[in-house]
Amino acid sequence: MEKILPIFIIFTLFLSVGPIQSTAAGNTLSVGTVQIDNVQVLSLPRQGSTVITTLKKSDEFPVLSKVLGDSSTFIMHTVISGNTLWKIANQYGVSLSDLQRANKFTTSEIRIGQQLIIPQKSNVYTVIKGDTIWKISNKYGVSMSDMIKLNNLRSSYLDVGQKLLIPDYYVQLQLLGGKKGWVKSSLLQLKSQERIVMGWKYNGSSQNYARQLNHSNLNVVSPRWYTLTNSGNFVSITSDTKYLKDAHSKGKKVWPLFGNKFDPVLTDTVLNNAANRQKLVSALKNSLIQTKSDGINVDFENIDPKNKQDFVFFITELKKALQPHGIKVSVDVTRENIDPFWSGSLDRKELGKIADYIVMMGYDEHWGGSPVAGSVASIPWVKEGVELLMKDVPSHKIVLAVPFYTREWVTNLTTKKVNSIDRTMDEVERIISSKGLIKVWDPTTQQNYVEYTANGEKHQIWVEDKQSIKLRIDLANQFNLGGVAAWYIGSETLDIWDVYHFNK
């Protein structure tokens, strides 16, 4: 047999290997898609551990880490009262025939105390010319030390035609509701998903829009092109092909925004009629294809609760129409709250099954016109919102929308009446500078805070700045989210771009 010597690999001892971490904290997520029905998710990376849940074919969840588990060692099961071969096979997720074959059984009879071998399946690889342990390990995403251990290799030499066992790793998945569990990687198709760093386009000149495309951290931009109407095909279109071409030339994907003007009556008129929805979907599809858009961002807010299912129908029909063209569908949802129109009308779980991304608007905790002054989006409030959404939507589908704005709260000290003024980050910094204010850290909101009194009025600002945006990016990393989105590009200070990104 021909010998193959990898000159760059020398090993004299077997090394143990710990968990191999995924790239969840970087600019990509590792996502596992279930390939067969009824895949058991285990509490520990070994067969026979407690089953947390059972996944169906096509279920997808982020991969948190990998370990070798038990694929390179024999598992021995001691028969106890009540055991049958079928029950034992089901407990360890192996077939009855494989269990019988491994133990050379010609009968199904077993006895208490009997030791049974639980068979372990590994992929078999045939060595070809030019192969090295490093090449094979890299190809299958396993460690060299695990390859060496499983195959009992004593040198770096490989023979052409030699059969090597490939270890079957366990991968830890981030499930719904914050749960985590282990699945064998052979039951999944693993893929990398680029994380979204999006910016909505709003309030600015063409020159400003062009300049915003130079931000290297952005990979998706969302211009407002589509608006719901009550005539024709039920959508007003103001697409800008020059902007799209410029965005594509800068490596940005374009997901035009489609809004409903926050009008529940108009939304009901269009969505509660199947023929109206079909006209709308057809018009959107034709425009998106014609402009060569990469996706769409559906921003329907203040929906009547009676249209909850109608909105799901619409997103289902839109996704079905756009999927053959590779056009992504993202849907904006409010941070969960008690308002039936602004929150209760959104079926987050069903929308999460259909759409490619669910964008959680991580604001307005204290909205414009609120009778109480407060943060637009305190970090604890946003964190709780993400955790609530993760009960219904896999985290890799969640995009956290962050505020590139805040509000200046003005309280009349005589009447106690509160008014608010929307402020960009840049405007706030100018106020702080002009009045010589000092930022004070507010541990409750986990933001900087300033205030001053003038002309019988108290002014308060919970500041959005580099520090608060960094904490929001940290949340996206912590929960393995699919990305972030900023409302809106052009309202930020330049130092934001030092932190508004995921690590390469």
MOSUL-V158421 format. One record per residue. RES is the residue in three letters. PSI is psi in degrees with one decimal (NA if undefined). NEAR is the number of other C-alpha atoms within 12 Angstrom. D_LAST is the distance of its C-alpha to the last C-alpha in whole Angstrom. Layout:
res:psi:near:d_last
RES:PSI:NEAR:D_LAST
RES:PSI:NEAR:D_LAST
//
This chain:
res:psi:near:d_last
MET:145.1:12:44
GLU:134.5:15:41
LYS:142.4:19:39
ILE:121.0:23:35
LEU:110.5:20:34
PRO:107.9:21:30
ILE:-17.0:15:31
PHE:3.6:13:27
ILE:119.2:19:28
ILE:125.7:19:31
PHE:144.8:20:31
THR:-4.7:12:34
LEU:159.3:16:34
PHE:131.5:20:32
LEU:141.3:15:29
SER:156.2:18:28
VAL:136.0:20:25
GLY:-166.5:17:23
PRO:139.2:20:21
ILE:114.7:23:18
GLN:145.8:23:15
SER:179.4:30:13
THR:29.0:27:10
ALA:-28.9:36:11
ALA:-2.5:31:9
GLY:-155.2:27:6
ASN:1.5:30:5
THR:156.3:28:8
LEU:143.0:39:12
SER:125.7:36:14
VAL:135.8:38:18
GLY:129.4:38:21
THR:125.3:32:24
VAL:132.0:31:27
GLN:-19.7:21:29
ILE:165.0:20:33
ASP:153.8:15:35
ASN:52.7:19:36
VAL:124.1:31:33
GLN:132.5:35:33
VAL:125.2:38:31
LEU:155.6:31:32
SER:-26.3:24:31
LEU:157.3:26:31
PRO:65.2:32:29
ARG:148.6:34:33
GLN:146.9:36:35
GLY:-8.0:29:38
SER:171.1:22:36
THR:135.7:20:36
VAL:119.8:25:35
ILE:-46.7:21:33
THR:173.3:22:33
THR:128.4:22:34
LEU:152.8:29:31
LYS:163.0:19:33
LYS:136.0:19:31
SER:-6.5:20:28
ASP:141.4:31:27
GLU:137.7:35:24
PHE:152.0:48:22
PRO:145.6:50:18
VAL:126.0:44:18
LEU:-39.6:36:17
SER:170.7:33:18
LYS:145.9:34:21
VAL:159.5:33:24
LEU:-38.8:37:27
GLY:-137.0:36:29
ASP:17.4:29:33
SER:-13.8:31:32
SER:6.6:29:33
THR:157.1:23:36
PHE:141.1:19:40
ILE:128.0:23:40
MET:133.1:22:44
HIS:129.4:28:45
THR:120.8:21:48
VAL:132.2:22:51
ILE:171.6:17:52
SER:133.1:13:54
GLY:-12.0:14:54
ASN:142.9:22:51
THR:163.3:25:52
LEU:-38.6:35:50
TRP:-43.9:21:48
LYS:-40.0:22:47
ILE:-43.0:33:46
ALA:-42.5:29:44
ASN:-36.3:24:43
GLN:-38.8:24:41
TYR:2.0:35:39
GLY:32.7:32:38
VAL:163.0:27:40
SER:154.0:21:43
LEU:-40.7:24:46
SER:-39.1:21:47
ASP:-37.8:24:44
LEU:-42.9:33:46
GLN:-40.3:25:49
ARG:-42.4:21:48
ALA:-30.1:23:46
ASN:6.5:23:49
LYS:44.2:15:52
PHE:138.4:17:54
THR:-0.3:12:57
THR:162.1:15:57
SER:4.3:20:55
GLU:134.2:15:57
ILE:163.1:25:55
ARG:153.4:18:57
ILE:133.8:16:56
GLY:-11.4:14:54
GLN:140.8:18:53
GLN:122.9:18:50
LEU:138.2:30:48
ILE:126.3:26:45
ILE:113.8:37:42
PRO:142.6:30:41
GLN:130.7:33:37
LYS:135.4:30:35
SER:147.1:26:33
ASN:146.7:22:32
VAL:129.2:19:34
TYR:136.9:22:33
THR:121.9:18:35
VAL:134.9:25:34
ILE:169.5:21:34
LYS:134.3:20:34
GLY:-7.9:20:31
ASP:147.7:29:30
THR:163.2:32:29
ILE:-41.4:40:28
TRP:-45.4:28:24
LYS:-44.8:22:24
ILE:-43.0:31:26
SER:-43.1:23:23
ASN:-39.3:17:20
LYS:-40.3:16:22
TYR:1.8:26:23
GLY:36.2:29:20
VAL:164.0:35:22
SER:151.2:31:23
MET:-41.9:33:25
SER:-35.2:32:27
ASP:-38.5:39:28
MET:-44.6:41:29
ILE:-46.2:34:31
LYS:-46.8:28:32
LEU:-34.5:34:33
ASN:3.4:28:35
ASN:44.1:18:37
LEU:137.1:24:36
ARG:-3.8:17:37
SER:175.9:23:36
SER:0.1:27:33
TYR:138.8:27:36
LEU:142.6:31:35
ASP:137.5:24:38
VAL:130.7:20:38
GLY:-9.7:18:39
GLN:139.7:22:38
LYS:126.3:20:37
LEU:138.1:30:34
LEU:133.4:29:33
ILE:121.2:36:29
PRO:142.4:37:29
ASP:100.6:36:28
TYR:157.7:40:26
TYR:142.9:40:26
VAL:141.3:43:23
GLN:127.3:36:22
LEU:145.7:47:22
GLN:107.5:37:22
LEU:-179.9:37:25
LEU:155.2:31:27
GLY:17.6:22:28
GLY:0.6:24:26
LYS:155.6:25:27
LYS:147.8:28:25
GLY:170.2:35:27
TRP:137.8:43:27
VAL:144.8:51:27
LYS:136.3:42:28
SER:-24.0:39:25
SER:-17.7:27:28
LEU:-1.8:31:29
LEU:156.2:35:25
GLN:117.0:24:23
LEU:137.6:32:20
LYS:158.3:22:17
SER:138.4:22:14
GLN:120.2:29:13
GLU:135.8:31:11
ARG:141.9:40:11
ILE:130.2:44:13
VAL:96.7:42:12
MET:154.3:43:16
GLY:129.1:46:19
TRP:141.0:39:22
LYS:123.8:37:24
TYR:142.7:24:28
ASN:79.2:17:30
GLY:169.0:18:30
SER:166.4:13:31
SER:-36.3:18:30
GLN:-41.4:14:29
ASN:-40.6:18:27
TYR:-42.3:29:25
ALA:-39.5:26:24
ARG:-35.9:19:23
GLN:-27.0:36:21
LEU:-11.2:35:19
ASN:-9.4:23:18
HIS:110.8:29:15
SER:-24.2:23:12
ASN:-28.8:32:10
LEU:137.8:37:13
ASN:-6.3:34:13
VAL:136.1:43:16
VAL:149.9:46:19
SER:94.2:44:23
PRO:149.8:43:26
ARG:100.3:32:29
TRP:-28.0:35:31
TYR:135.1:34:33
THR:134.5:32:36
LEU:136.6:40:38
THR:173.4:28:42
ASN:33.3:23:45
SER:165.2:15:46
GLY:-125.6:16:46
ASN:12.4:25:43
PHE:20.7:31:42
VAL:133.4:34:39
SER:128.3:24:39
ILE:125.7:28:36
THR:58.6:20:35
SER:154.9:30:32
ASP:94.1:25:31
THR:-29.4:22:30
LYS:-43.8:17:29
TYR:-43.0:35:27
LEU:-43.7:33:25
LYS:-40.9:21:26
ASP:-42.3:23:24
ALA:-45.6:34:21
HIS:-37.0:25:21
SER:-23.7:16:21
LYS:8.2:23:18
GLY:17.3:20:16
LYS:141.9:31:16
LYS:152.0:32:18
VAL:119.2:46:21
TRP:89.6:43:23
PRO:144.8:46:26
LEU:139.8:40:27
PHE:111.8:37:31
GLY:160.0:32:33
ASN:14.5:33:36
LYS:19.3:24:37
PHE:27.5:21:37
ASP:104.4:23:41
PRO:-31.7:29:42
VAL:-46.9:23:45
LEU:-43.4:28:44
THR:-41.3:38:41
ASP:-44.6:33:44
THR:-40.3:26:46
VAL:-46.5:33:43
LEU:-24.7:36:41
ASN:4.1:26:45
ASN:120.1:21:46
ALA:-37.8:19:45
ALA:-39.1:18:46
ASN:-43.2:29:44
ARG:-39.3:33:41
GLN:-40.8:26:41
LYS:-43.9:27:42
LEU:-47.7:35:39
VAL:-42.4:34:37
SER:-42.1:25:38
ALA:-42.4:26:38
LEU:-44.7:43:34
LYS:-47.5:36:34
ASN:-42.3:23:35
SER:-43.9:29:34
LEU:-40.1:38:30
ILE:-44.8:27:31
GLN:-40.1:17:33
THR:-5.3:27:30
LYS:39.9:30:28
SER:156.2:39:25
ASP:-16.8:34:23
GLY:-173.9:39:24
ILE:144.9:46:26
ASN:109.7:46:25
VAL:117.0:41:29
ASP:75.8:39:30
PHE:117.7:40:33
GLU:160.0:36:34
ASN:54.2:31:38
ILE:138.6:38:39
ASP:132.8:29:42
PRO:-26.3:25:42
LYS:-16.3:23:44
ASN:15.4:30:42
LYS:-48.7:32:39
GLN:-32.8:26:40
ASP:-38.7:29:40
PHE:-38.1:41:37
VAL:-43.0:32:35
PHE:-45.6:28:38
PHE:-47.3:38:36
ILE:-37.1:43:33
THR:-47.0:27:34
GLU:-37.3:29:36
LEU:-45.3:38:33
LYS:-43.0:34:30
LYS:-38.1:23:33
ALA:-34.0:27:34
LEU:-22.7:32:30
GLN:-42.3:23:29
PRO:-18.1:12:30
HIS:4.1:20:29
GLY:22.1:19:25
ILE:122.7:33:25
LYS:147.1:36:23
VAL:119.1:42:25
SER:143.4:44:24
VAL:128.3:45:26
ASP:135.6:41:26
VAL:149.8:43:28
THR:158.7:38:29
ARG:132.9:37:29
GLU:132.5:34:32
ASN:-176.4:24:35
ILE:-8.2:12:39
ASP:123.7:17:39
PRO:-31.9:21:40
PHE:-44.0:27:40
TRP:-12.3:28:36
SER:-49.8:27:35
GLY:-17.8:24:38
SER:1.6:33:38
LEU:117.3:40:34
ASP:84.7:35:34
ARG:-37.5:36:31
LYS:-47.1:27:31
GLU:-40.2:27:32
LEU:-37.4:38:30
GLY:-28.3:37:27
LYS:-30.0:28:29
ILE:-52.0:31:29
ALA:158.0:41:26
ASP:-35.7:38:23
TYR:144.9:42:21
ILE:118.8:48:23
VAL:111.3:48:22
MET:116.2:47:24
MET:100.6:38:25
GLY:49.7:46:24
TYR:162.9:40:27
ASP:106.1:34:30
GLU:-45.4:31:32
HIS:109.4:27:34
TRP:164.7:25:35
GLY:124.7:25:37
GLY:-0.8:21:40
SER:139.3:22:40
PRO:-7.4:16:43
VAL:131.6:21:41
ALA:145.1:32:38
GLY:-179.9:37:35
SER:144.1:40:31
VAL:-34.4:41:30
ALA:82.9:40:27
SER:148.5:34:27
ILE:-44.3:36:25
PRO:-37.8:25:27
TRP:-42.5:28:28
VAL:-44.4:38:25
LYS:-45.9:33:24
GLU:-38.3:24:27
GLY:-41.3:33:27
VAL:-43.7:44:24
GLU:-37.9:32:26
LEU:-43.4:26:29
LEU:-32.9:41:27
MET:-9.8:38:25
LYS:-25.5:23:29
ASP:-24.8:27:29
VAL:130.1:39:26
PRO:139.9:44:23
SER:-29.8:49:20
HIS:-12.5:48:17
LYS:-7.7:47:20
ILE:128.1:50:20
VAL:124.1:48:18
LEU:116.4:51:19
ALA:129.2:44:20
VAL:150.6:46:20
PRO:122.6:46:23
PHE:32.7:43:23
TYR:170.7:41:26
THR:-166.0:43:29
ARG:143.2:39:33
GLU:120.7:40:35
TRP:127.2:38:38
VAL:116.2:33:42
THR:121.7:29:45
ASN:117.6:20:48
LEU:-14.7:16:50
THR:-51.6:12:53
THR:-16.9:12:52
LYS:10.2:16:49
LYS:139.2:19:48
VAL:131.7:27:44
ASN:160.3:27:42
SER:151.3:29:39
ILE:123.6:24:37
ASP:134.4:29:34
ARG:136.0:28:32
THR:165.4:28:28
MET:-41.5:34:26
ASP:-40.4:26:27
GLU:-40.4:26:31
VAL:-42.5:37:31
GLU:-35.4:33:29
ARG:-37.9:15:33
ILE:-46.3:24:35
ILE:-43.7:26:34
SER:-46.5:14:34
SER:-29.4:12:37
LYS:2.7:17:39
GLY:36.3:14:38
LEU:153.3:22:36
ILE:125.2:18:34
LYS:137.1:25:31
VAL:133.0:19:32
TRP:127.6:18:30
ASP:106.3:21:31
PRO:-22.2:14:30
THR:-48.2:17:32
THR:-16.3:26:29
GLN:47.6:27:27
GLN:162.9:31:26
ASN:153.7:32:28
TYR:141.3:35:32
VAL:154.3:31:34
GLU:157.7:29:38
TYR:161.9:24:41
THR:135.2:18:45
ALA:137.2:14:46
ASN:40.8:12:50
GLY:17.4:15:50
GLU:140.0:21:47
LYS:127.1:25:44
HIS:129.3:31:40
GLN:137.0:36:37
ILE:121.8:45:33
TRP:111.0:42:31
VAL:133.3:45:28
GLU:122.2:45:25
ASP:-171.1:37:22
LYS:-38.7:29:19
GLN:-44.5:25:20
SER:-37.2:37:21
ILE:-37.9:41:18
LYS:-40.1:27:16
LEU:-32.5:30:18
ARG:-39.2:43:18
ILE:-38.7:43:14
ASP:-38.6:29:15
LEU:-43.7:34:17
ALA:-38.1:44:15
ASN:-44.6:35:13
GLN:-40.7:24:16
PHE:9.8:42:18
ASN:44.2:45:15
LEU:160.4:51:16
GLY:-11.0:46:15
GLY:-168.7:48:14
VAL:157.8:50:15
ALA:141.8:45:18
ALA:129.9:40:19
TRP:107.0:34:23
TYR:160.0:32:23
ILE:131.6:42:21
GLY:-14.9:34:24
SER:2.4:33:25
GLU:166.0:33:22
THR:156.0:26:22
LEU:-29.2:19:20
ASP:-10.5:20:18
ILE:-32.2:31:17
TRP:-9.3:28:14
ASP:-22.7:21:13
VAL:-15.8:25:12
TYR:73.9:41:12
HIS:167.4:36:9
PHE:148.8:36:6
ASN:140.9:22:4
LYS:NA:14:0
//
